[in-house]
Amino acid sequence: MSLSTESAAGVFRWGLPNDADYTVGNMVSTRADACAAMGRAGRVERRPATLRSVPISLRSPFGRDAEAGVRRDAFRLGVRRGAPLLLPTAIWGLVAGVAMVKTGLSAAQALAMTLLVYAGSAQMAVLPLIAVGAPVGIALLTAAIVNLRFVIFSATLWPYFGHLPLARRLVLGYLAVDMTVAIFVAHQAEAPTSERGTAQRWFYLGIAVATWVAWQFSSVLGILLAGLIPTSWGLEFAAILALIVMTAPMFKGRPAVAGCVTAGVIAVLAAALPLKLGLVLAVIAGVAVAMGADRLGERDPPGAES
């Protein structure tokens, strides 16, 4: 919003920063010149800011420049691509919300966990440890091991977002979950060059924001309704089915299949270990086997992998 004269008597309106230019009559001047002109005018009126004074980023998340349409279309495409997985995500989030309260966390603690952690697998892995009073170090180690895959996710996303400022990368990293990264990478592998840059970032945000909203809404709902949901409903089984639906599309290639099968077998065989350490062992074994299979695959001739 600019500072301008509205009558011969000198009615002024302002709202720009100190270093911005102001219009006084037909001249563009600095804040100091504008203040001097106001003093000479004799009457000053300060009016509230209008919509034109609001930054573009607040008026429209996609902006109003030439690329606004590109951002909007890419975001909507991302939402559509991620839509089939929103229901399984919501089921998983609902179960996680109920489980946090049933474990003994207060509503405030559960809300803080779902908003700050935003990693369903890690949350579900540490909840049994919290319930049995396991040492904090064991719980943190378990969460760190379960979330080791995010190191791989970060390395995968680096070519696309590594040039962005740290603050933006932190936000994109916080929003990264398994299916968001999987859908994004698969789309970019097939996307033409014209859809790189701005479009790919907003496509990622479309998937990520939709997934985040579905998870947080259902998780908060589970936290609030936990006292009304009986344990006999068996929501844990529903969560397992939802997780399978979410992760099954990722089982492509020998490394992924080998790692998944290994982790599943180890988890069953080591289920009797104390403090749920069987899960930790299964994750480590699965990652190791997948990495080994991937290295062996690099030595195979092209087309050898099924």
C-alpha positions in Angstrom: 0.0 0.0 0.0 1.4 3.4 -0.9 1.3 6.7 0.8 -0.7 9.2 -1.3 -2.4 12.6 -1.0 -6.1 12.4 -1.2 -7.1 16.1 -1.1 -5.6 19.5 -1.2 -5.6 19.6 2.5 -3.3 16.7 2.6 -5.0 13.5 3.9 -2.3 10.8 4.0 -2.4 7.0 4.2 0.6 4.8 4.9 1.7 1.3 5.9 4.9 0.5 4.1 8.3 -0.3 5.7 10.8 2.4 6.5 12.9 1.8 3.4 10.0 1.7 0.9 9.1 4.5 -1.5 6.1 6.7 -0.8 4.0 8.7 -3.3 3.5 12.3 -2.3 1.5 14.2 -4.9 3.2 13.3 -8.1 6.6 12.6 -6.6 8.1 9.4 -5.2 10.0 10.1 -2.1 11.4 8.4 1.0 9.8 8.0 4.4 11.6 11.1 5.6 10.3 13.3 2.7 6.8 11.9 3.2 6.8 12.7 6.9 7.9 16.2 6.1 5.1 16.6 3.6 2.6 15.3 6.1 3.7 17.9 8.6 3.3 20.7 6.1 -0.1 19.4 5.1 -1.6 20.0 8.5 -3.9 17.1 8.8 -2.9 13.4 8.9 -5.3 10.4 8.9 -4.1 6.9 9.5 -6.3 4.2 8.0 -6.2 0.5 8.5 -4.3 -1.7 6.0 -6.3 -3.1 3.2 -6.0 -6.4 1.3 -3.5 -4.8 -1.0 -1.0 -4.3 1.8 -1.0 -8.1 2.6 2.0 -10.0 1.2 1.3 -12.1 -1.8 2.2 -15.3 0.1 -0.7 -14.6 2.6 -3.3 -13.7 0.0 -2.6 -16.7 -2.2 -0.3 -19.6 -1.4 0.5 -20.0 -5.1 1.4 -16.3 -5.6 0.1 -14.0 -8.4 3.0 -14.0 -10.7 3.5 -15.7 -14.1 4.2 -19.1 -12.4 1.2 -19.1 -10.1 -0.8 -21.3 -12.5 2.1 -23.8 -12.7 2.3 -24.0 -8.9 -1.4 -24.5 -8.5 -1.7 -27.2 -11.1 1.3 -29.1 -9.8 -0.1 -28.9 -6.2 -3.5 -30.2 -7.4 -1.8 -33.0 -9.3 0.1 -34.0 -6.2 -3.1 -34.2 -4.2 -4.7 -36.3 -6.8 -1.8 -38.7 -7.0 -1.7 -39.2 -3.3 -5.5 -39.4 -2.8 -5.8 -43.2 -3.0 -3.5 -43.5 0.0 -5.3 -41.0 2.2 -7.8 -43.4 3.6 -5.2 -46.0 4.7 -3.2 -43.1 6.2 -6.2 -41.9 8.1 -6.9 -45.4 9.5 -3.2 -45.7 10.6 -3.3 -42.3 12.2 -6.6 -43.0 14.0 -5.1 -46.2 15.5 -1.9 -44.4 16.4 -3.9 -41.7 18.2 -5.9 -44.3 20.2 -2.7 -46.3 21.0 -0.9 -43.3 22.4 -3.7 -42.6 24.9 -4.2 -46.3 25.7 -0.5 -46.6 26.5 -0.8 -44.0 29.2 0.1 -40.7 27.5 -2.0 -37.7 28.4 -4.0 -36.0 25.7 -1.4 -33.1 25.6 1.5 -35.5 25.4 -0.2 -37.5 22.6 -0.9 -34.3 20.7 2.7 -33.1 21.0 4.0 -36.5 19.9 1.8 -36.7 16.8 2.6 -33.1 15.8 6.3 -33.1 16.5 7.3 -36.7 15.7 5.0 -37.3 12.7 6.4 -40.8 12.1 3.8 -43.5 12.6 6.2 -46.5 12.6 8.5 -44.9 15.2 5.5 -43.9 17.3 4.0 -47.4 17.3 7.5 -48.9 18.0 8.2 -46.9 21.1 4.7 -47.0 22.6 5.1 -50.6 24.0 8.5 -49.5 25.4 6.9 -46.6 27.2 4.1 -48.8 28.5 6.6 -51.2 30.1 8.8 -48.4 31.5 11.8 -49.1 29.3 14.8 -46.8 29.6 14.5 -43.6 27.6 17.7 -44.5 25.8 16.2 -47.8 24.5 13.1 -45.9 23.3 15.2 -43.3 21.5 17.5 -45.9 20.0 14.5 -47.9 18.7 12.9 -44.8 17.1 16.2 -43.8 15.5 16.7 -47.3 14.0 13.1 -47.5 12.7 13.6 -44.0 11.1 16.9 -44.8 9.5 15.1 -45.0 6.2 14.7 -41.2 6.3 18.4 -40.9 5.7 17.8 -42.7 2.4 14.8 -40.5 1.7 16.9 -37.4 2.3 19.6 -38.5 0.0 17.0 -39.4 -2.6 15.4 -35.9 -2.4 18.7 -34.0 -2.4 19.0 -33.7 -6.2 15.6 -32.0 -6.3 15.6 -29.8 -3.2 19.3 -29.5 -2.3 19.5 -26.0 -3.8 16.8 -24.6 -1.5 17.5 -22.6 1.7 17.8 -24.6 4.9 14.5 -23.5 6.3 12.6 -24.8 3.3 14.5 -28.0 3.3 13.6 -28.5 6.9 9.9 -28.1 6.2 10.1 -30.5 3.2 12.0 -33.0 5.3 9.5 -32.8 8.1 6.7 -33.6 5.6 8.6 -36.5 4.1 7.0 -39.9 4.7 7.3 -43.2 2.9 4.6 -42.9 0.4 5.1 -39.2 -0.3 8.7 -39.9 -1.3 7.8 -43.0 -3.3 5.1 -41.3 -5.3 7.2 -38.2 -5.9 10.3 -40.1 -7.1 8.2 -42.3 -9.3 6.5 -39.3 -10.9 9.8 -37.4 -11.4 11.3 -40.4 -13.1 8.6 -40.1 -15.8 8.0 -36.4 -15.8 9.3 -34.3 -18.8 11.9 -31.6 -18.3 9.2 -28.9 -18.4 7.8 -30.2 -15.1 11.1 -29.8 -13.2 12.0 -26.9 -10.9 9.0 -25.1 -9.5 6.5 -27.7 -10.6 8.2 -30.6 -9.0 8.4 -28.8 -5.6 4.7 -28.0 -5.6 3.8 -31.5 -6.8 5.7 -32.8 -3.7 3.9 -30.3 -1.5 0.5 -31.5 -2.9 1.2 -35.1 -1.8 2.9 -34.1 1.5 0.3 -31.6 2.7 -2.7 -33.9 1.9 -1.0 -36.8 3.7 -0.1 -34.6 6.7 -3.6 -33.3 7.0 -5.1 -36.8 6.8 -2.7 -38.1 9.4 -3.0 -35.3 11.8 -6.8 -35.0 11.6 -7.3 -38.8 12.2 -4.6 -39.0 14.8 -6.2 -36.1 16.8 -9.6 -37.7 16.4 -8.2 -40.9 17.8 -6.7 -39.1 20.8 -10.0 -37.4 21.6 -12.1 -40.5 21.1 -9.7 -43.0 22.7 -11.7 -43.2 25.9 -14.9 -44.2 23.9 -13.3 -46.9 21.8 -13.2 -50.4 23.5 -10.1 -52.5 23.1 -12.2 -55.4 21.8 -12.7 -53.6 18.5 -9.2 -54.8 17.4 -8.1 -51.6 15.7 -4.5 -52.9 15.7 -5.4 -55.4 13.0 -7.0 -52.6 10.9 -3.8 -50.6 11.3 -1.8 -53.5 10.0 -4.0 -53.9 7.0 -3.8 -50.1 6.3 0.0 -50.2 6.6 0.2 -53.1 4.1 -1.9 -51.2 1.6 0.4 -48.2 2.0 3.7 -50.0 1.7 2.9 -52.8 -0.8 3.4 -50.5 -3.8 7.0 -49.9 -2.7 7.9 -53.6 -3.0 9.5 -53.3 -6.4 12.8 -55.0 -7.4 14.8 -57.6 -5.7 16.4 -55.4 -3.0 13.0 -54.2 -1.7 11.4 -57.6 -1.7 14.5 -59.3 -0.1 14.6 -56.6 2.7 10.9 -56.9 3.4 10.9 -60.7 3.5 13.9 -60.7 5.8 12.5 -58.1 8.2 9.2 -60.0 8.4 10.8 -63.4 9.1 13.2 -61.9 11.7 10.3 -60.0 13.4 8.3 -63.2 13.8 11.2 -65.3 15.0 12.5 -62.7 17.5 9.0 -61.6 18.7 9.8 -63.1 22.2 12.8 -60.8 22.8 12.3 -58.3 25.7 11.6 -54.7 25.2 10.4 -55.4 21.6 14.0 -55.6 20.5 12.9 -58.1 17.9 11.6 -55.2 15.9 14.9 -53.4 16.1 16.7 -56.6 15.0 14.3 -57.1 12.1 14.8 -53.5 10.8 18.6 -53.8 10.9 18.5 -57.2 9.2 16.1 -56.0 6.5 18.1 -52.9 5.7 21.3 -54.9 5.5 19.8 -57.5 3.2 18.3 -54.8 1.0 21.5 -52.9 0.7 23.4 -56.2 -0.1 20.9 -57.1 -2.7 21.1 -53.7 -4.3 24.9 -53.9 -4.5 24.7 -57.4 -6.1 22.1 -56.0 -8.5 24.6 -53.3 -9.7 26.9 -56.1 -10.8 24.3 -57.9 -12.9 23.9 -57.2 -16.6 21.2 -54.7 -17.6 17.7 -56.3 -17.6 18.7 -59.1 -15.2 16.6 -57.7 -12.3 13.0 -58.9 -12.3 
